[in-house]
């Protein structure tokens, strides 16, 4: 994928950022609670630059990228999931995909998000309004995708994702999604955390963990610690014996390319391709929603697509 800009001013900085953008699995209280914590700073920055987003748009879509990455952390092989919001507020909605390899892509349905006055807080509920949250899982060993759908109860993605897990998967889950900005509106850090309750967790443990989550430090700042996530887990959940397990990288990645976009054009009605080949305008520009990459097709290339379509009919 052609990226507009990589996170980091030098190759060394880019490699360090790539190495630090990771998702870490852990357990608490002897395995009765499982968790995932994520440094997504590079991913969110590259998402922002590719989609050319402002602060509000970065916050909304960044939360969705982080949430999708956390939810996809348990996927295997070629499994993937889609996170979609459709709502009546100015955001209108969003669509994000994540897979078992830690690759995340997606877009907002409204850019820029219209606002009547400058942001006074990062409370996003007025921008969502009423609507629905859908999660689709595409698993390799399943005959067809599974989609769960719930109403937006909070207008805060972290709480609505928790609501989804409780309603659709009967699994008590807590999320924290955070994107930190500097005074100039630049993204200085991004991170997320997910906790899920396993059978055998007692009520006292759950009450204590709920209090820990309520007082959780800013993940957008915590991800910069040299020994992240060790210090964070010990400081937040030390009494519950955090145990780090495996980790894997995450990144903003879209596998779109000219051949795939050309194949999509070839699926249009013959009449539409004929009109495009005759009238343009040229070059024909096709933009991938997921990563905002634009592919240009000359008149000759459109005619070749038309010829291929005729030859297969």
Secondary structure, DSSP 8 states (H G I E B T S, - for coil): ---S--SSSSHHHHHHHHHH-EEEEEEEGGGTEEEEEEE-HHHHHHHHHHHT--HHHHHHHHHHHHHHHHHGGG--TT-EEEEEEEESSTT-EEEEEEETTSEEEEEESSSS---SS---SS--HHHH-SEEEEEEEE-TTSSS-EEEEEE-SSS-HHHHHHHHHHHHS---EEEEEEEEE-TTS-EEEEEEEEEEE-TT--HHHHHHHHHHHHT---HHHHTTSTTTTHHHHHHHHGGG--EEEEEEE-EE-----HHHHHHHHHTS-HHHHHHHHHH--SSEEEE-TTT--EEEE-HHHHHHHHHHHHHH-
